[in-house]
Each structure stands twice: as structure tokens, then as C-alpha cells.
């Protein structure tokens, strides 16, 4: 899998997933102007971040 996005996450799901992704070298972000969190979390290879944000309408 090259990228993933999730919405409506519980805090424990976001914390665990974001930590694992970041430790593996992934970019983890959220909607523009917001931190990744329960509303929207995106994770992917750093080079794919802009494309993933565009695909899910998070630009």
C-alpha cells in the first residue's frame, strides 16, 4: 500500500497508527490547517503526500 486515509478515528487508533507510520518513515498529516487526528488522518510515502491530499480533497 502506498498511502492511506481514515476519517472519524478514535484517539487511540490515531495515536497508534500515526506512531507506527512515522517510525517507518511515512508522512502523516491531516486536513489543511489542522493536525492529523480523529477528523482526518493521511499517511503515505513523503513523495506522495501532495497527490494523496488532492485525491481525498484535503488541499
ChimeraX commands (.cxc) that place a marker at each C-alpha (Angstrom):
marker #1 position 0.00,0.00,0.00 radius 0.5
marker #1 position 1.39,3.39,-0.94 radius 0.5
marker #1 position -0.98,5.57,1.04 radius 0.5
marker #1 position -3.92,5.50,3.38 radius 0.5
marker #1 position -6.53,7.85,4.78 radius 0.5
marker #1 position -9.02,7.47,7.59 radius 0.5
marker #1 position -11.79,9.67,8.96 radius 0.5
marker #1 position -13.62,9.50,12.27 radius 0.5
marker #1 position -10.81,7.75,14.13 radius 0.5
marker #1 position -10.80,7.26,17.87 radius 0.5
marker #1 position -7.82,8.86,19.65 radius 0.5
marker #1 position -6.17,5.52,20.44 radius 0.5
marker #1 position -6.47,4.37,16.82 radius 0.5
marker #1 position -4.91,7.57,15.53 radius 0.5
marker #1 position -2.09,7.59,18.10 radius 0.5
marker #1 position -1.02,4.01,17.44 radius 0.5
marker #1 position -1.29,4.19,13.66 radius 0.5
marker #1 position 0.45,7.57,13.34 radius 0.5
marker #1 position 3.33,6.46,15.55 radius 0.5
marker #1 position 3.92,3.26,13.59 radius 0.5
marker #1 position 3.70,5.09,10.25 radius 0.5
marker #1 position 6.08,7.87,11.32 radius 0.5
marker #1 position 8.59,5.42,12.75 radius 0.5
marker #1 position 8.56,3.64,9.37 radius 0.5
marker #1 position 9.37,6.94,7.60 radius 0.5
marker #1 position 5.88,7.81,6.36 radius 0.5
marker #1 position 4.47,11.31,6.12 radius 0.5
marker #1 position 1.45,11.71,8.39 radius 0.5
marker #1 position -0.84,14.71,8.02 radius 0.5
marker #1 position -4.38,15.96,8.17 radius 0.5
marker #1 position -6.64,18.50,6.54 radius 0.5
marker #1 position -5.03,21.86,5.68 radius 0.5
marker #1 position -4.62,23.99,8.78 radius 0.5
marker #1 position -5.33,21.05,11.07 radius 0.5
marker #1 position -3.23,18.44,12.76 radius 0.5
marker #1 position -3.84,14.82,11.85 radius 0.5
marker #1 position -6.42,13.41,14.18 radius 0.5
marker #1 position -9.88,11.97,14.53 radius 0.5
marker #1 position -11.42,14.03,11.75 radius 0.5
marker #1 position -8.91,13.08,9.05 radius 0.5
marker #1 position -5.55,11.34,9.02 radius 0.5
marker #1 position -3.47,10.67,5.92 radius 0.5
marker #1 position -0.33,8.53,5.79 radius 0.5
marker #1 position 1.93,7.79,2.83 radius 0.5
marker #1 position 5.44,7.94,1.49 radius 0.5
marker #1 position 6.61,11.57,1.71 radius 0.5
marker #1 position 6.82,11.91,-2.09 radius 0.5
marker #1 position 3.13,11.00,-2.41 radius 0.5
marker #1 position 1.74,13.45,0.18 radius 0.5
marker #1 position 0.56,16.15,-2.23 radius 0.5
marker #1 position -1.10,13.63,-4.52 radius 0.5
marker #1 position -2.89,11.85,-1.69 radius 0.5
marker #1 position -4.13,15.14,-0.25 radius 0.5
marker #1 position -5.50,16.08,-3.68 radius 0.5
marker #1 position -7.22,12.70,-4.14 radius 0.5
marker #1 position -9.10,12.89,-0.85 radius 0.5
marker #1 position -9.88,16.59,-1.19 radius 0.5
marker #1 position -7.67,17.67,1.69 radius 0.5
marker #1 position -5.97,20.56,-0.10 radius 0.5
marker link #1:1,2 radius 0.2
marker link #1:2,3 radius 0.2
marker link #1:3,4 radius 0.2
marker link #1:4,5 radius 0.2
marker link #1:5,6 radius 0.2
marker link #1:6,7 radius 0.2
marker link #1:7,8 radius 0.2
marker link #1:8,9 radius 0.2
marker link #1:9,10 radius 0.2
marker link #1:10,11 radius 0.2
marker link #1:11,12 radius 0.2
marker link #1:12,13 radius 0.2
marker link #1:13,14 radius 0.2
marker link #1:14,15 radius 0.2
marker link #1:15,16 radius 0.2
marker link #1:16,17 radius 0.2
marker link #1:17,18 radius 0.2
marker link #1:18,19 radius 0.2
marker link #1:19,20 radius 0.2
marker link #1:20,21 radius 0.2
marker link #1:21,22 radius 0.2
marker link #1:22,23 radius 0.2
marker link #1:23,24 radius 0.2
marker link #1:24,25 radius 0.2
marker link #1:25,26 radius 0.2
marker link #1:26,27 radius 0.2
marker link #1:27,28 radius 0.2
marker link #1:28,29 radius 0.2
marker link #1:29,30 radius 0.2
marker link #1:30,31 radius 0.2
marker link #1:31,32 radius 0.2
marker link #1:32,33 radius 0.2
marker link #1:33,34 radius 0.2
marker link #1:34,35 radius 0.2
marker link #1:35,36 radius 0.2
marker link #1:36,37 radius 0.2
marker link #1:37,38 radius 0.2
marker link #1:38,39 radius 0.2
marker link #1:39,40 radius 0.2
marker link #1:40,41 radius 0.2
marker link #1:41,42 radius 0.2
marker link #1:42,43 radius 0.2
marker link #1:43,44 radius 0.2
marker link #1:44,45 radius 0.2
marker link #1:45,46 radius 0.2
marker link #1:46,47 radius 0.2
marker link #1:47,48 radius 0.2
marker link #1:48,49 radius 0.2
marker link #1:49,50 radius 0.2
marker link #1:50,51 radius 0.2
marker link #1:51,52 radius 0.2
marker link #1:52,53 radius 0.2
marker link #1:53,54 radius 0.2
marker link #1:54,55 radius 0.2
marker link #1:55,56 radius 0.2
marker link #1:56,57 radius 0.2
marker link #1:57,58 radius 0.2
marker link #1:58,59 radius 0.2
view
